[in-house]
C-alpha cells in the first residue's frame, strides 16, 4: 500500500473552486472516499473539508488506526485535504484524525461517506459507487411528465424500524393484557429490523392493497440515536446501515417504482446533532455551523444549526439533496423545520436576533432554499419538494421569479391544528367552534398544500388519533372516520402516519412495531376497511384532486349550519365531475335532511362512513335519490337524504331525468314484449300438451 506524494485535487481544480463558490451541486463526486484511477494507478482517494485543521490523517483498520504515514495534503487555500492510496480499500472502516491548531486530536467520520457502521459504532465505510441495474425507467419517464398539482397524491408516512418487526406474531387473547405488555420500556433490538430488501415486497403489497400512491419515510441519513428518529444526523450521504447497504436501499426504491409507488424522504437541512464524531466543530472550530454560539445553538432540540452564509455549506447541503435523487432515484423530499431556517429567532425569540435591516428573516437561509429548489427542479422535473413550514411566511410554494421560495407543496399545519382541536371537542360544544372547520377554506388555495396527520401528532403525550377522539368507545371510532372522510374531501394532497389506518390505540413508540394485533378486533378492521375504500374513492373520483390547486375545484353548498354542526360542499374536477360531501359532526341522526343541488336527476351514495362493515350504525342511502324541484340552499333542486350520526357521506350524480325517463320507457316496452312472448309460449305449450294427450 503506497501513497502518492501528489495532490489528487490538481486534476479537479475547477471542482474545488465550485465547491468553495457554493455552486458545486454534485460535490459528492469529489468529496469523501472513492475508488479511482489516478496517474495510471487504481486505488482509493479521500477528500475532506477542514479549513482550520493543522494536520489531517486517514486512520482505520488498514493502518491500525495510526495515521503517521497517512497524512492528507492540503490543497492550496481551499480548506480541502486529499490523499490517494494505491490500494482498493472497499469495505474498510475509516475516520479522519484531525489535529487542531490548539493541538487537540479529533476523530471524525467522513461527512461525505456513502456508508457507515451500524450504531453504536461510528466509523465510515469505504463503499464503491458500483453501477446498479435499475428497472424504473418507465416510472422516471412518467414522473417527468406528471403535473403533480392535478394528480392524486395520498401519502403513507412510516418509520422503517417500527412499522413491522421480524418477530411479529399477531396472536391476541386479551386486549388489556396486550396493551399493558406494550407499555413496558423494552429496549430496541436491531435484530428485529427487516432489511430494505426484505421490507420492499411486504410494504409494497400493503400499500397497493390500501390504495396509497406514495410512501414518505422518516429520515434515513445515518444517525447515532434511535430516539431521534433520524432527525439528528451525522452521515448526510450515508443511508442508515440499520436496514442494510446502499445497494439494498436502491433495490427498495426500484421495487417501489416497479409497482408505481412514489417514495419521499424526510430531509433535515436545518440542524445536526452534537455527537463528537459528527459535524460539530469539525476541525476544532465552527465549520458547518456559525461561529456565533447563540446563532449556532439550537436550544429546542439540543442540536447545532447549519450556517447558510458559508458557501461550502450550501454546496454540501444542495449536493446532499441532489444525491438522493441522483444515486437513489427518490421522488421527493419533505424538508423539515423550514421555519427554523427562515427566521433568525424562531423558537428562541428571547434572543431578539435581527438581520442588518432590523428584521428577523434569515436572508442566507432564504437564498439557500431558493437555490435548493431551483436546482432540484432543473435537474429532476416532476420531483416533489415539500416544506414543513408552520408559520404564515408568504409564497412558500410560489415560483422563485415571483418572489416565492420555490417549493411545490407545503404542509398545511393550520388545517391540521384547527381540525384536531375541533375533533377533540365534545360534539355538544362543536357548534360554538364552527369556524375551526370552515376557516381553512379562506386560504386553502393560497399555497399548494398537503394535509398532514403525521407522526408529530401521535407522540410526546399527544395521544393517538383514535384516543384524541371524544365520546364512548363507538363514538371514538365514528369520530375518527369523520376526521378521515373530511381530510379526504378537503382540498389538498393527503398524508397519514402509519397505524392511523387501523386505529392505533396508543401513541407511536419507535422501539416497537405497530400493534398489528388490533386487527383481530372488528372496530379496527372496520377502520382499515374504511381507509381502503376511502383511498379508492379518492383515486377514482378526479373531483377530489384534478382541480386541487384552484377555487374552481371547491364550492360550498352550506357552511352555516353550525347549530347542527353539519357542513355540505361540492368538489369539482375535470370533465364536469362532481362529488357532494356532507359531514355530520354530531351523534344525531337526521332523516329527510335536505341538500341543495343544481341539477335534476338521480344522486347515488358512493361512500358512507356509517356502514356497518366499517363499524357504523348502518344508516345509509341504498337507493339513488331523485332530485326534487324545490329550491334549497339557494339552488333549484334538492335531495332528501338519511344523514347518519358522526358521519361523512359522499354523493355523485348518476343519471338525469331524461336518462331515467328513457330507461323507464325502454323497461316498460321490454316488459310488455316479455309478457307477450310469455303468453305466446304458454299458448304454444298448451297446444303441444293437448296434442300429446290426444295422442
C-alpha positions in Angstrom: 0.0 0.0 0.0 1.6 3.3 -1.1 0.6 6.9 -1.0 1.2 9.1 -4.0 3.0 12.3 -2.9 1.0 14.5 -5.2 -2.3 16.2 -4.9 -5.2 14.3 -6.4 -7.1 17.6 -6.5 -4.7 19.0 -9.1 -6.9 17.2 -11.6 -10.1 18.6 -10.1 -9.1 22.3 -9.8 -12.5 23.5 -11.2 -14.5 21.2 -8.9 -12.6 22.6 -5.9 -13.3 26.1 -7.0 -17.0 25.4 -7.4 -17.2 23.8 -4.0 -15.7 26.9 -2.4 -18.1 29.1 -4.5 -21.1 27.3 -3.2 -22.1 26.1 -6.7 -20.9 22.6 -6.9 -24.1 20.6 -6.6 -22.6 17.2 -7.1 -19.7 17.7 -4.7 -20.1 14.1 -3.6 -18.4 13.1 -6.8 -15.2 14.7 -5.5 -15.5 14.6 -1.7 -15.4 11.6 0.5 -13.9 8.2 -0.4 -13.9 6.9 -4.0 -12.3 4.1 -6.0 -10.2 6.0 -8.6 -7.8 5.6 -11.4 -5.1 8.3 -11.0 -1.6 8.6 -12.6 -2.0 5.2 -14.2 -2.9 3.5 -10.9 -6.1 2.2 -9.4 -6.7 3.0 -5.8 -8.8 5.0 -3.3 -9.0 8.8 -3.0 -10.1 10.6 0.1 -11.1 14.3 0.2 -12.3 16.3 3.2 -13.1 19.9 4.0 -11.3 21.0 7.2 -10.2 24.6 6.6 -8.8 25.2 10.1 -7.0 21.9 10.7 -3.3 21.8 11.4 -3.0 18.3 10.0 -5.4 15.6 8.7 -4.6 11.9 8.7 -6.5 8.9 7.5 -6.9 6.1 10.1 -8.6 2.8 10.1 -8.1 -1.0 10.5 -5.8 -1.0 7.4 -3.2 1.0 9.4 -4.1 0.0 12.9 -5.7 3.5 13.4 -2.2 5.0 13.3 -2.1 7.9 10.8 1.5 9.0 10.8 2.2 7.7 7.3 -1.3 8.5 6.0 -1.3 12.3 6.2 -3.6 14.2 3.8 -2.2 17.0 1.7 -3.9 20.5 1.9 -5.0 21.8 -1.5 -3.9 25.4 -1.9 -6.1 27.7 0.2 -9.3 25.8 -0.3 -9.6 24.2 3.1 -9.7 20.8 1.2 -7.4 18.0 2.2 -6.8 14.9 0.0 -4.9 11.7 -0.3 -4.6 8.9 -2.9 -3.8 5.4 -1.8 -2.6 2.9 -4.2 -4.9 0.2 -2.9 -8.6 -0.8 -3.2 -9.9 -0.1 0.3 -13.5 -1.1 -0.4 -15.3 -2.2 2.8 -12.6 -0.7 5.1 -13.8 1.3 8.1 -12.1 4.7 8.5 -12.1 8.1 10.1 -10.2 11.4 9.7 -7.8 12.1 12.5 -7.7 15.9 12.7 -5.1 17.8 14.7 -6.3 21.3 15.5 -4.3 24.4 15.7 -4.6 24.1 19.5 -3.0 20.6 19.5 -6.2 18.7 20.1 -6.7 15.3 18.3 -10.2 14.7 16.9 -11.6 11.5 15.3 -14.2 12.5 12.8 -16.5 10.4 10.5 -16.4 11.4 6.8 -19.2 13.9 6.2 -19.5 12.5 2.6 -19.2 8.8 3.4 -21.7 6.7 1.4 -21.9 4.1 4.2 -21.3 3.9 7.9 -21.1 1.3 10.7 -24.2 0.2 12.5 -24.7 2.2 15.6 -23.3 2.3 18.3 -20.2 2.1 16.1 -19.4 5.4 14.3 -16.8 4.9 11.7 -17.3 5.5 8.0 -17.0 2.7 5.4 -15.4 2.9 2.0 -18.3 1.9 -0.3 -17.9 1.9 -4.1 -20.5 3.6 -6.2 -20.9 0.5 -8.4 -23.5 0.6 -11.2 -26.9 -0.7 -10.2 -29.2 -2.2 -12.8 -32.2 0.0 -12.4 -35.5 -1.1 -13.8 -37.6 2.0 -13.2 -37.1 3.9 -16.5 -40.8 3.8 -17.2 -41.6 5.3 -13.8 -39.0 8.1 -14.1 -40.2 9.0 -17.6 -43.7 9.2 -16.3 -42.6 11.3 -13.4 -41.1 13.9 -15.7 -44.5 14.4 -17.5 -46.6 14.3 -14.3 -48.4 17.5 -13.3 -48.4 16.8 -9.5 -50.9 19.6 -8.7 -53.7 17.8 -10.8 -52.8 14.3 -9.8 -53.8 12.2 -6.7 -51.2 12.2 -4.0 -52.1 10.1 -1.0 -49.0 9.6 1.2 -48.4 6.8 3.8 -45.8 8.1 6.3 -43.8 5.5 8.1 -40.7 4.8 10.2 -39.0 1.7 8.8 -37.7 0.5 12.2 -41.1 0.3 13.8 -43.6 -0.4 11.1 -43.1 -4.2 11.3 -40.5 -6.4 13.0 -39.3 -9.8 12.1 -40.6 -11.3 15.3 -44.2 -10.4 14.5 -46.7 -12.9 15.9 -50.2 -11.4 15.9 -51.9 -13.6 18.5 -54.2 -12.0 20.9 -56.0 -13.4 23.9 -56.8 -10.3 25.8 -56.6 -6.7 24.6 -56.0 -5.2 28.0 -53.1 -7.5 28.8 -51.5 -6.9 25.4 -51.7 -3.1 25.9 -50.1 -3.5 29.4 -47.3 -5.5 27.9 -46.6 -3.0 25.2 -46.3 -0.2 27.7 -43.2 -1.7 29.2 -39.9 0.1 28.5 -38.1 -2.6 26.5 -35.0 -1.7 24.5 -35.0 -1.7 20.8 -33.3 -4.8 19.3 -31.5 -4.3 15.9 -32.1 -7.9 15.0 -35.8 -7.2 14.8 -35.4 -5.0 11.8 -36.3 -6.1 8.3 -33.7 -5.1 5.7 -34.5 -2.8 2.9 -34.7 -5.9 0.6 -37.0 -7.8 3.0 -39.3 -4.8 3.5 -39.8 -4.0 -0.1 -42.3 -6.7 -1.1 -44.1 -6.6 2.3 -44.5 -2.8 2.2 -45.5 -2.7 -1.5 -48.2 -5.4 -1.1 -49.7 -3.5 1.9 -49.5 0.0 0.3 -51.0 -1.3 -3.0 -53.8 -3.1 -1.2 -54.6 0.0 0.9 -54.5 2.4 -2.1 -51.8 4.9 -1.2 -49.9 6.5 -4.0 -46.7 7.4 -2.2 -44.7 6.5 0.9 -42.9 9.0 3.0 -40.1 7.6 5.1 -38.7 9.3 8.2 -35.0 10.3 7.7 -32.7 7.6 6.5 -29.5 9.7 6.9 -27.2 7.9 9.3 -27.9 8.9 12.9 -26.4 7.7 16.1 -29.5 7.7 18.4 -32.7 5.7 17.5 -34.7 8.1 19.6 -34.0 11.0 17.3 -36.0 9.1 14.6 -33.3 10.2 12.1 -33.9 13.9 12.6 -30.4 14.4 14.1 -27.9 13.1 11.6 -24.2 12.6 11.4 -23.9 11.0 8.0 -25.8 13.0 5.4 -24.7 10.9 2.5 -24.9 7.6 4.3 -28.2 5.7 4.0 -28.6 4.3 7.5 -27.0 0.9 7.9 -29.7 -0.3 10.3 -31.6 -1.8 7.4 -28.8 -2.8 5.0 -26.4 -1.5 2.4 -26.7 1.3 -0.2 -27.4 -1.3 -2.8 -30.2 -2.8 -0.6 -31.8 0.6 -0.5 -31.5 1.0 -4.3 -33.4 -2.3 -4.6 -36.0 -1.0 -2.2 -36.7 2.2 -4.2 -36.5 0.3 -7.5 -39.1 -2.2 -6.2 -41.5 0.5 -5.2 -41.2 2.2 -8.6 -41.8 -1.1 -10.4 -45.1 -1.2 -8.6 -46.0 2.5 -9.3 -45.4 3.7 -5.8 -43.5 7.0 -5.2 -41.0 7.5 -2.4 -40.5 10.7 -0.4 -37.7 11.1 2.2 -37.8 13.3 5.2 -34.7 15.6 5.0 -33.2 17.8 7.7 -31.1 20.7 6.3 -31.7 22.9 9.4 -29.6 21.4 12.1 -27.4 18.4 13.1 -26.5 16.6 16.3 -23.6 17.4 18.6 -22.0 13.9 18.7 -18.2 14.3 18.8 -17.7 12.2 15.6 -20.0 14.3 13.6 -20.0 17.8 12.0 -19.9 20.0 15.1 -16.6 21.8 15.5 -15.3 19.6 12.7 -11.7 20.8 12.7 -11.8 22.2 16.2 -13.6 25.3 15.0 -17.1 26.1 13.7 -17.1 24.9 10.1 -20.6 23.7 9.3 -22.2 26.0 12.0 -21.9 29.7 12.8 -19.0 31.0 14.8 -21.6 32.8 17.0 -22.7 30.3 19.6 -26.1 32.0 20.2 -26.9 31.6 16.5 -25.4 28.1 16.1 -27.0 26.6 19.2 -30.5 25.2 18.7 -31.8 25.2 22.2 -35.1 23.5 21.5 -33.6 20.3 20.2 -30.1 20.3 21.7 -28.6 20.5 18.3 -26.5 22.8 16.1 -27.8 24.9 13.2 -26.2 25.0 9.8 -24.5 28.2 8.7 -26.2 29.1 5.4 -23.9 32.1 4.9 -20.9 29.7 4.2 -20.8 28.8 0.5 -19.2 25.4 1.2 -22.2 24.6 3.4 -24.5 25.5 0.6 -22.5 23.2 -1.7 -22.7 20.4 0.9 -26.5 20.6 1.5 -27.6 21.2 -2.1 -25.4 18.3 -3.1 -26.9 16.1 -0.5 -30.4 16.8 -1.8 -29.3 16.1 -5.4 -27.5 12.9 -4.1 -30.7 11.2 -3.0 -32.4 11.9 -6.4 -29.2 11.0 -8.4 -28.0 7.9 -6.6 -31.2 6.5 -5.2 -33.9 7.7 -7.6 -36.2 9.1 -4.9 -39.2 11.1 -6.0 -39.2 13.9 -3.4 -38.0 15.5 -0.2 -40.1 16.7 2.7 -37.9 19.4 4.1 -38.1 19.5 7.8 -38.3 22.6 10.1 -38.3 25.2 7.4 -39.5 27.9 9.9 -36.3 27.4 11.9 -34.3 28.3 8.8 -36.4 31.2 7.7 -36.4 33.2 11.0 -33.3 34.0 12.9 -35.2 33.9 16.2 -37.7 31.1 15.6 -38.0 29.1 18.8 -35.6 31.5 20.6 -37.5 34.8 20.5 -35.9 35.8 23.8 -32.6 36.3 22.0 -34.1 39.1 19.8 -31.9 38.2 16.8 -32.1 40.6 13.9 -30.6 41.0 10.5 -28.9 44.1 9.1 -32.3 45.7 8.4 -33.6 45.1 11.9 -36.0 42.3 11.0 -35.8 38.6 11.9 -35.6 37.0 8.4 -32.6 34.8 7.7 -31.7 36.0 4.2 -28.9 33.5 3.8 -31.4 30.6 4.5 -33.9 32.1 2.1 -31.3 32.2 -0.6 -30.2 28.6 0.2 -33.8 27.4 -0.1 -34.3 29.1 -3.4 -31.0 27.6 -4.8 -32.1 24.2 -3.5 -35.5 24.2 -5.2 -34.3 25.7 -8.4 -31.5 23.1 -8.7 -33.8 20.1 -7.9 -36.5 21.1 -10.4 -34.0 21.9 -13.1 -32.3 18.5 -12.7 -35.3 16.4 -11.8 -38.6 17.7 -13.4 -41.6 16.1 -11.6 -39.8 16.0 -8.3 -41.7 16.8 -5.1 -40.2 19.4 -2.8 -42.5 19.7 0.3 -42.0 22.3 3.0 -42.8 21.6 6.6 -43.4 25.3 7.3 -45.5 26.2 10.3 -45.8 30.0 10.0 -47.6 32.4 7.7 -44.5 33.1 5.6 -45.9 34.1 2.2 -45.4 32.4 -1.2 -43.8 29.2 0.1 -44.9 27.3 -3.0 -44.8 30.2 -5.4 -42.1 30.3 -8.2 -38.8 31.9 -7.3 -39.2 34.5 -10.1 -42.5 35.6 -8.5 -40.8 36.1 -5.1 -41.6 32.7 -3.8 -39.4 30.1 -2.1 -39.9 27.6 -4.9 -41.3 24.6 -3.2 -44.2 22.9 -5.0 -46.0 21.8 -1.8 -46.4 22.9 1.8 -47.8 21.1 4.8 -51.0 22.7 5.9 -50.3 22.9 9.6 -53.1 25.4 10.2 -55.7 23.0 8.9 -54.2 20.2 11.0 -54.1 22.2 14.2 -57.7 23.5 13.7 -59.1 20.1 12.8 -57.6 18.3 15.7 -58.7 21.0 18.1 -62.2 20.7 16.8 -62.4 17.0 16.7 -61.2 16.7 20.4 -64.2 18.8 21.4 -67.3 17.1 22.8 -69.8 17.3 19.9 -72.2 19.2 22.2 -69.8 22.2 22.1 -68.7 22.0 18.5 -71.3 24.5 17.2 -69.5 27.2 19.2 -66.3 26.5 17.3 -67.7 26.0 13.8 -65.1 28.3 12.3 -62.4 25.7 13.0 -63.7 23.5 10.2 -64.5 26.3 7.8 -61.7 28.8 8.2 -59.2 26.8 6.2 -61.2 27.3 3.0 -60.4 31.1 3.2 -56.7 30.3 2.4 -56.9 26.7 1.0 -55.6 27.8 -2.4 -53.0 30.4 -1.3 -50.4 27.7 -1.4 -50.3 24.1 -2.8 -51.0 22.1 0.4 -50.5 18.7 1.8 -52.9 17.9 4.6 -50.8 16.1 7.2 -51.9 13.7 10.0 -48.3 12.9 10.8 -46.1 11.3 13.4 -45.8 14.6 15.2 -49.4 14.4 16.3 -49.2 10.9 18.0 -46.2 11.3 20.2 -45.0 13.1 23.4 -48.2 12.8 25.3 -50.5 14.0 22.5 -52.2 10.6 22.3 -53.0 8.6 19.2 -55.6 10.0 16.7 -58.2 7.4 17.9 -57.5 8.3 21.6 -57.9 12.0 20.9 -61.5 11.5 19.8 -64.2 12.2 22.4 -67.1 10.0 23.5 -67.6 6.4 24.3 -65.9 3.5 22.5 -68.2 3.6 19.5 -68.1 7.4 19.2 -64.3 7.4 19.2 -64.2 5.2 16.1 -67.1 7.2 14.5 -65.3 10.5 15.1 -62.1 9.1 13.6 -64.0 8.1 10.5 -65.4 11.6 10.2 -61.9 13.1 10.5 -60.5 10.9 7.7 -63.5 11.5 5.5 -63.2 15.2 5.9 -59.4 15.0 5.3 -60.0 13.2 2.0 -62.7 15.6 0.7 -60.9 18.8 1.8 -58.7 20.4 -0.9 -55.1 19.4 -0.7 -53.0 16.3 -1.0 -53.1 13.8 1.8 -50.7 12.3 4.4 -51.5 9.7 7.1 -49.0 8.3 9.5 -48.7 4.5 9.9 -51.1 2.9 12.3 -53.7 5.6 11.8 -55.2 3.5 9.0 -56.4 0.9 11.5 -57.0 3.0 14.6 -53.8 2.6 16.6 -54.8 2.9 20.3 -51.6 4.0 22.0 -49.0 6.6 20.9 -46.4 5.6 18.4 -43.3 4.1 20.1 -40.2 3.9 17.9 -38.9 0.9 19.9 -41.7 -1.4 18.9 -43.6 -2.4 15.9 -47.2 -1.2 15.3 -49.9 -3.0 17.3 -51.0 -5.2 14.4 -52.8 -7.5 16.8 -55.5 -4.8 16.9 -56.8 -6.1 13.6 -58.2 -9.1 15.4 -60.9 -6.7 16.7 -63.8 -5.7 14.5 -63.7 -1.9 15.0 -60.0 -1.8 14.0 -60.7 -4.0 11.0 -63.6 -1.6 10.2 -61.4 1.4 10.2 -58.8 -0.3 7.9 -61.6 -1.3 5.5 -62.9 2.2 5.6 -59.5 3.8 4.8 -59.1 1.3 1.9 -62.4 2.3 0.4 -61.8 6.0 1.1 -58.5 5.8 -0.7 -60.1 4.1 -3.6 -62.8 6.7 -4.0 -60.1 9.4 -3.8 -58.1 7.9 -6.7 -61.2 7.1 -8.7 -63.0 10.4 -8.5 -60.9 13.1 -10.1 -63.2 15.8 -8.5 -61.0 15.2 -5.4 -57.7 16.1 -7.0 -57.8 17.4 -10.6 -58.6 21.0 -9.7 -56.9 20.8 -6.3 -55.0 24.0 -6.7 -57.8 26.3 -7.6 -61.1 27.6 -6.2 -62.7 26.1 -9.3 -62.4 22.7 -7.6 -64.4 23.6 -4.5 -67.8 25.1 -3.8 -69.7 25.5 -0.5 -73.3 24.3 -0.5 -74.0 25.0 3.2 -71.2 26.2 5.6 -73.5 27.9 8.1 -75.4 25.1 9.8 -73.5 25.5 13.0 -76.5 24.6 15.2 -76.4 21.0 13.8 -72.6 21.1 13.2 -73.1 19.9 9.6 -71.2 21.2 6.5 -72.0 20.5 2.9 -69.9 21.2 -0.1 -69.0 20.1 -3.6 -65.7 19.0 -5.0 -65.4 19.6 -8.7 -62.9 18.1 -11.2 -62.2 17.7 -14.9 -64.9 16.7 -17.4 -67.7 18.2 -15.2 -67.0 15.6 -12.4 -68.8 16.5 -9.2 -69.0 14.9 -5.7 -71.2 16.3 -3.0 -69.9 15.9 0.5 -72.0 16.0 3.7 -70.3 15.9 7.1 -72.2 15.5 10.3 -70.0 16.2 13.3 -72.6 15.3 16.0 -74.1 11.9 17.1 -77.6 13.0 15.9 -79.3 11.1 13.1 -81.4 13.1 10.5 -83.9 11.6 8.1 -85.1 13.6 5.1 -82.1 16.0 5.5 -82.3 18.4 2.5 -79.3 19.1 0.4 -79.4 21.7 -2.4 -78.3 20.6 -5.8 -78.1 22.4 -9.1 -79.5 19.8 -11.5 -82.4 17.4 -11.7 -81.7 13.7 -11.9 -80.6 11.0 -9.6 -77.8 11.1 -7.0 -76.2 8.0 -5.6 -74.3 7.5 -2.4 -70.7 6.4 -3.2 -69.3 6.4 0.3 -70.8 6.4 3.8 -68.6 6.2 6.9 -71.6 4.8 8.9 -71.8 1.5 7.1 -71.9 -1.5 9.4 -68.8 -3.0 7.7 -66.8 0.0 8.9 -68.2 -0.3 12.5 -71.0 2.2 11.9 -74.7 2.1 12.8 -75.9 1.3 9.3 -77.8 4.5 8.4 -77.3 4.5 4.7 -78.9 5.6 1.4 -79.2 2.4 -0.5 -81.2 3.7 -3.5 -80.4 6.5 -5.9 -82.1 9.7 -4.8 -84.2 11.7 -7.3 -83.8 15.5 -7.1 -86.9 17.3 -6.1 -87.7 20.5 -8.0 -87.8 22.7 -4.9 -85.3 25.4 -4.1 -82.9 24.7 -1.2 -79.5 26.2 -0.2 -80.2 28.8 -3.0 -80.3 26.0 -5.6 -83.1 25.0 -7.9 -83.3 21.4 -6.6 -82.7 19.4 -3.6 -82.3 15.7 -2.5 -83.6 14.3 0.8 -81.0 12.1 2.4 -80.6 9.9 5.5 -77.7 11.6 7.4 -76.1 9.2 9.9 -74.6 10.2 13.2 -71.0 11.3 13.3 -70.6 10.6 9.6 -69.2 11.6 6.2 -71.3 10.8 3.1 -70.3 11.3 -0.5 -72.9 11.6 -3.3 -72.4 11.6 -7.0 -75.0 12.3 -9.7 -75.6 9.2 -11.8 -78.5 10.0 -14.2 -80.5 12.9 -15.3 -84.3 12.9 -15.7 -84.1 12.3 -19.4 -82.0 9.2 -19.0 -84.3 7.9 -16.3 -87.4 8.6 -18.4 -85.8 6.9 -21.5 -84.8 3.9 -19.3 -88.3 3.7 -17.9 -89.9 3.7 -21.4 -87.4 1.1 -22.5 -88.2 -1.0 -19.4 -91.9 -0.7 -20.0 -91.6 -1.8 -23.6 -89.3 -4.7 -22.7 -91.8 -5.8 -20.0 -94.7 -5.6 -22.5 -92.7 -7.6 -25.0 -91.8 -10.2 -22.4 -95.4 -10.6 -21.4 -96.5 -11.1 -25.0 -93.7 -13.6 -25.6 -94.6 -15.5 -22.4 -98.3 -15.5 -23.4 -97.4 -17.0 -26.8 -95.1 -19.6 -25.2 -97.8 -20.6 -22.8 -100.4 -21.0 -25.6 -97.9 -23.0 -27.7 -97.0 -25.1 -24.7 -100.7 -25.7 -24.0 -101.3 -26.9 -27.6 -98.4 -29.3 -27.5 -99.6 -30.7 -24.3 -103.1 -31.2 -25.7 -101.8 -32.9 -28.8 -99.7 -35.2 -26.6 -102.6 -36.2 -24.5 -104.8 -36.8 -27.5 -102.1 -39.0 -28.9 
